[in-house]
Amino acid sequence: MARDGAGKAGLLKLACVASGLVWATAAGAAQTEPERMIEEARPAIEAANHEWLPAIKQQDAKTLVAPYAENGIFLTKTGESVVGRAAIEKLYQDGFAKSRVVDADLVQDGLTAQGALIYEWGHARIEAEHDGTRSTRTGAYLTVWQRSPDGVWRIIRNLTF
């Protein structure tokens, strides 16, 4: 017995559902679970990145740590591991006491999802002033995002290097 086009489409739909893919209708393209997660998290990630430059220039540590999970971890360029939102806020405040950021750039180079996590990576440039001397630091970052129990996407790990 030959299968018609509708029968083949039905089998394909069943295979997609069984494998965890979302079935595409004629009106839209198929979307995988990782793509759906990224789409859902993108507003939180973009807001955090958009707020980063003004917050760092205004020395606003509270805004900088707002996207972190309460038990988030910040791994500094020197390898120091800072655990918890309050400790990360203190890290920023201590840095602000040493120098003032006069300009900076943050560029997201990529975003991917694996399991329940979203990985964001990119690079940054920070121009700071200390005792009348300006210096520029550059480096890469890797940020790991996870949906919290209340549905908000939060930073659980942030690594700078």
Residue pairs with C-beta under 8 A, 6 or more apart in sequence:
3 11
13 23
16 22
16 23
16 30
17 23
20 32
20 33
21 30
21 32
21 33
22 30
22 31
22 32
22 33
22 36
23 30
24 30
24 31
31 39
33 113
34 112
34 113
34 114
35 113
37 113
37 118
38 111
38 112
38 113
38 118
40 147
40 153
41 118
41 145
41 147
41 153
42 111
44 67
44 145
44 152
44 153
44 154
45 108
45 111
45 118
45 120
45 145
45 153
47 67
48 66
48 67
48 155
49 106
49 108
51 63
51 64
51 66
52 64
52 104
52 106
53 104
53 105
53 106
54 60
54 63
55 61
55 63
55 64
56 64
56 101
56 104
56 126
57 101
57 102
57 103
57 104
59 93
59 96
59 100
59 101
61 89
61 90
61 92
61 93
61 96
62 89
64 88
64 89
64 92
65 85
65 88
65 89
65 92
67 153
67 154
67 155
68 74
68 85
68 88
68 154
68 155
68 156
68 158
69 85
69 146
69 148
69 154
69 155
69 156
70 84
70 85
71 83
71 84
71 85
71 156
72 83
72 84
72 85
72 88
72 154
72 155
72 156
72 157
72 158
73 81
73 82
73 83
73 156
73 157
73 158
74 81
74 82
74 88
74 91
74 158
74 159
74 160
75 81
75 82
75 157
75 158
75 159
75 160
76 82
76 91
76 160
77 139
77 160
77 161
82 88
82 91
98 130
99 128
99 129
99 130
99 135
100 128
100 129
100 130
101 126
101 127
101 128
102 127
102 128
102 129
102 134
103 126
103 127
104 124
104 125
104 126
104 127
105 124
105 125
106 122
106 124
107 122
107 123
107 124
108 120
108 121
108 122
109 121
109 122
109 123
110 119
110 120
110 121
110 122
111 118
111 119
111 120
111 121
112 118
112 119
113 119
116 146
116 147
117 144
117 145
117 146
117 156
118 144
118 145
118 146
118 153
119 142
119 143
119 144
119 145
120 142
120 143
120 144
120 145
121 140
121 141
121 142
121 143
122 140
122 141
123 138
123 139
123 140
123 141
124 138
124 139
124 140
124 141
124 160
125 136
125 137
125 138
126 136
126 137
126 138
127 134
127 135
127 136
128 134
128 135
128 136
128 137
129 135
139 160
139 161
140 160
140 161
141 158
141 159
141 160
141 161
142 157
142 158
142 159
142 161
143 155
143 157
143 158
143 159
144 155
144 156
144 157
144 158
145 153
145 154
145 155
145 156
146 153
146 154
146 156
147 153
147 154
148 154
